[in-house]
Amino acid sequence: MLYQSYQNYTDTMAPLRNAARNAASMAKMIPGFEFMGLTRNMTAFWEMSARSHLIHTRPDYNIDQAKVGKNHVAVREEVVLTHPFCNLLRFAKDGVPAQPKMLVIAPLSGHFATLLRPTIQTLLTDHDVYVTDWKNARDVPASEGQFGFDEHIEFLIECIETLGPDAHVFAVCQPSVQALAAVALMEEDDHPAAPRSLTLMAGPIDTRVSPNAVNKFATSHPIEWFESNVVSRVPFRFEGNGRSVYPGFLQLSGFMSMNKEKHAKAHHDLYGHLVGGRHEDAETITKFYDEYCSVLDLTAEFFLETIGTVFHDQSLAKGELTYRGRKVDPGAIKRTMLLTIEGERDDICSVGQTAAAHGLCTSLRAKQKRHHLQAGVGHYGTFSGRRWNSEIYPEIKKTVRAAS
């Protein structure tokens, strides 16, 4: 009922949003519109009204070129591995000498992988970049089966195998746990495709360290509470009808509620920019929220298993994580270089939670492990923005070079 109620509301409001969008578009086409008694305040209101909705399809990456050396080269997307719940996407560059292969494991936490657009754009300068392009669970037929914690690890191993020997793995946020598990399993099996380096960025390796609001909320409710209150079935009209999911609109509302004042101010500023005709300032805000409000649903089993494994049980940190009944031992990692990255002001993954991976990878020598704590950035600042480009990315580049 929860999902259906949301969808009914969205459908009811769609004509009003369309009318506001059409009105705003017409206003821009009429010369001297302000002098007709209809001011910028009205057009700003229309534009804000037209934007008051979520998007459930993946936006375009819009990465068509990259700077390599002194030249700008064309970039094209190609799918190199298909899976019911994800495509492994490569950003191919023609006519460029061989570069280190980099697998970017995007978060599976309510947003599409396009949230990492600035991350990918920077990485393309020096790397052959691949990304896990997650699909919206509501668009995956129930006949495709389940996708839980083990299936996530299994798919990551398959992705690493697809890239082959000498690749590098970069996990952003939530999938850091599964990425570390996948590499540990491959190392224990002496797999020839075990990656050269593993970068874990702002990921919840050990949520016992400096627990924050996200951690406390997850552990303050039993799994049954989440199953009863936030899991819902996909409405009949969608291809994945009947599938149990954790809806993306709930995940987004949770994120936004953590910083209500910040988001309220951003929209207040947006209205002011629109009224004042400051189009570039307005576009900066709208571009962010176009991406931020593009949401995907998670399978219920993946969401519930993640809550239980990562937040309730801290299984990896305690040495109790298993994969299909097999114990996962990070101590088996002996060849893969480890880099962990944290943001000083991260309110989603506290400082120390990702660095905990160093204590688990007991077989790595000191020179095989690096940690970077970035001053002055929050969660999103670790993988986008000025400091990502100028201070964090160079650390990844150095690690890749040292491990290659």
N, C-alpha and C positions, 0 to 999 in steps of 0.2 A: 504493500500500500504506500510506503514512503516514496519509492521511486515513481510510482504512478501519480501520486499527488503532485510531486515536483514537475512531472511531465505535463500534467493537466494545466498547472499554473503557467508553465512556459508557453504552451500552445495558446492559452487564453490571451497572454500578453503580446504574442507575436504580431497581431494586426496593429496594435498601438505602436509598437516599436517600428514597424514598417512605415506607418503613417508619419511618425516623427522623422524617420530617415528621409522619406520623400520630401517632407516640408523643408528640412535643412538643406537638401540638395537643390530644391527650387529656389530657396532664398539666395544661394550663392550665384545663381544664374541671372538674378534680376538686378540690374544696375541701380545704385542709389537706394537699395532696399531699406536702409535705416530711415530715410526720409518719407517712407510710406507709413510711418507710425509703428512699424514692426522693427524693433531694435535688435542689437546683437544679443541682448539678454534672452530674447525669445529663441533666436537661432541656437544659442548656447544650450538652452533648456532642451530644445529638440535633439541636439546632438548627444547630450548626456542621456536623454531618454532612450535614444536609439541604441546606445551602447550598453544598456542595462540588462545584459544577458550573458550566458556562458556559451562557449563553443565546444563541441564534442568531436570535432574532426581535427586531424593534425594540420597545423599551419605548414606552409612551405618553409624549407630551410633558407631559401633565397641566397644560397652560396654558389655563385657562378664563376668566381675567380678567386685566386689566392696569390699572395706575393711570395715568390720563391727566389731568394737572392735579390737581385735588382729588378727582376722581371715579374710581371703579372701574367699568370697562366690560367687557362680555362679549367673549370672544375665541373664535373658531371657526376650525377648520382647513379650508382648501379647496385642492384640487390645481388649479393653473393651467396646468401643463405636464407631460405624461407622457413618459417615456423608458423603454426596457427596463431601464436600470440606475439610474434615479433619477426621483423626482417633484420638481417645483418646488412647494413647499408655501408657502401664504400663511397668516399668522395674522391673519385679518380681524377688524376692530372696527367694529361698526355704530354709526352716529350720532356719529362722531368727525370733526371737520374734517380736510381733506386734510393729510397729513403726508408728509415726504420718504420716498420709497421706498428701502428698504435691502435689498440682496441679500446674505445671509449665505452664504458658500461654506464649507460644513463640510468638515473633513478627510476624505479617503478613505484611511484608514490603519488599518483594523481595528476601529473603533468606529462606532456609528450616530450620526447627527446629533443625537440626543437628548442626547449628551454636552454640547451647547451650550445646554441648557435654561436655565441661569441667565443666559447671554449674551443669549438671545432675550428672556427675561422683562424684562430691563433695557432693551433696545433698544425694546421695545414702548411704553414711556412716551412716546417722542417720534418714533417712526418707524412706517411701514407696512412690516412685516417679512416677507421671503420667505427661505426656506432650501432649500438643495439636500439633499433627503431621500434619501440613497443607499440602494440596495437591496443585499441580500446576494447576491453573485455566485453562490452555490450554489443560489439559487432562480430564477436566470434561465436559461431553456432555452438549450442550445448553439446552437439554430437562430437565436437573436437575434444571432449574430455576436460579434465581438470588441469590446472597449472598452479602448483603449490611451491613450497620452499625447495624441495628436492628437484622438481622440474626446472626451477630457475638455475640451480647449480649445474644440472645436467646440460642445459642449453649454453651456459657460459663455457663449459668445457668444450662443447661442440664448436662454439665460435672461435675459441683459441686454437683448436685443431684446424679450423678452416684457414686461419692466418698462417699456420705452419711454424716451423722453428724460427727462433730469433725475433719473435714478436714481443711487444710490450703491452701491458694491461694498465688501464687507468680507470678506476672505479670512483664515481662521484656519489657521495652521500650513502643512501640506503643500501645499495648493492655491495658495499665494502665487505660486509660479512660473507656474502656468497662468493665474492671474488677471491677472498683469502682462502675460503674453503676449497674452491675449485683448484686453485694453484697448489694447495697442500696435497690434495688428492692426486694431482698429476705428478707432483714431485715424488710422492711416496711410490707411485707406479713407475718411476723413472721414465716418464712419458717424453718422447723426443720433442714434442711441441710445447713443453713447459716454458713459460715466458722468460725473457731475459730480465725484465723488471716488472714490479707491481707497485703502482702508485695508488694509495688509498687517501681520498680527500673527504674530510668532514663526515666520516662514517661511524656508525654506532658499534664499534668493536666491543667495547665494554661499557654498558650503560650504568654500571654501578659507580663510575667515576663522575663526581660533580653532577648528580642528577638534576635535570632542568624541568621546566613546566611540561614539556612533551613527555619526558620519561615518567614523571610523577602521575600524569594523567593516565598513561598506558598501564601503569602498575597499580593504580588505585581502583581499577575495575577488573573483575574476573573476565575470562574469555567469554563466558556465557552472556555477560552484559553487552559486549560488543556484538555478539552474534544476534542478540535480541533487538538491539537499538540502532545499529548502523548498517547491518547487512540487509540487503533488499534484493528482490528479483527484478531482472530486466523486463520492462513492459513488452507486451506482445508485438508491438509495431516494429521492433528492432530485430536484427538477425540473430542476436544472442538471447532472444526471448526465453525466459524461464531460468537463465543462468543466475546463480547467486553471486552478487558483487558487493564490493564496498564502493559506493558511487563517488565519482570524482568531485561532484558538487559538495559533498560532505567534507571531503578532505580539504578542499579549498576554503570552505567556511571555517574550518578549524585553524588553518594557517592564518587566515585574515583576522580571526578573533584574537590571535596572540599579539597583533599589532594594530588594534582598532584605530588608535589615534593617528598612526602613520598613514593608513589607507584613507581615512576620512580627510586628512589634510591634503593628500595627493589629489583627491577628487574635488576638494574645495579649490585647490590651486588650478586644476584643469578648467573648472568653470570660469575662474578669473582670467585665465589665459585666452579662453575662447571669447569671452566678452571683450577683452582688451585687444583682440586681433593679434595676439602673440602666437602665431601658428607653429613656429619651431619649438617653442617651449611646450605647447599643447601636444605636439607630435611625440616629443620625448616621453610624455606620460602615457599617451594612448598606445604607443608601440609596446611599452612594458606591459600594460594591462591586457592588450590583445593576446600576448603570449601567456601571461599569468592566468588569464581566465579561459584558456583552452585546456580542458580537463579530460582525463580518461578514467574509466572505471577499472578497479583491480578485481581479480577473481576473489571470492570470499575466502577460499582456502589459502591463497597466498597471504592475504591480509591477516587472517586469524593466526596462521602459523608464524608469521613474522612477529606479531605482537607476543605470542607465547614464547618463541625461541629467543628473540633478541632482547625483549624488554622484561618479560616475566622471569624467564629462566636464566638469561645471560649464558646460554649454553656454550657458545664459543669461548667466552672468557673463562669459564669454569672448566674447560676441557671436556665438556659433555656433549658437544654437537655431534650428531650422526648424519650420514647421508645414505639413505636406503639401507639402514641398519649397520652401516660401517662407520666406525669412529673417525672423526676428522682431527688430524694432528698437525697443527701449524709447525711443530718442531721438525716435521719432515722436509720443510723447505730449506734447501742447502745451496741452490744455485741462483735462484731468483732474487735479484736485488730489491730491497724494500724502501720505499719513500712514503712517509705519512705527512699530510698537510692539514693544518687546522687554522681556523680564524679566531682571532682574539676575542671578537664580540659575537661569536656564533651562539644564537639562542635556540637552535634546533639540535645541534650536536656539540656538547660542551667540550671545552679544552681538556685534553687528556683521554677522551673516549677513543679517539682514533690512534693516538700514540701508544695505546695499550697493546697494539699489534706487535710492537717490538719485544715486549715481554713474552709473547706467545711463540715468536719465531726464534726459539732458543738455539737452533743450529746455525743461524747466520752469524758471521763474524762482524765485528764492529764496523769494518769498512764496507760491509754490504748493507748497512742500515742507515737511513738518514731521516731526519725529522725537520719540518719547517713550520714554525708558528708565525703566521702573518699578522702583524700588528695592524690595528685600525679597521679590520673588516669583519662583517657579519657572515652569515651562511652564504648568501648569494655572491658576496664579494670575493669568495675564494675561487670562483670559476668564471667571473665576468668583471669587467671594469678595469680601471687604470692599474690597480695594484696586481690584479691577475696578470695583466700583460707585462708589467715592468718588473715585478718582484717574485711572483709565484711561478709563472711559466718558465723563467730561466732555471729554476730548481729542477723542474721536470726534465728540461732539455739536458741539464748536466747529468742527471741520473741516467737517462737513456744513453748518453754518450759513454758514461763510465761502464754501463752494463753491456754495451754492444761489442 
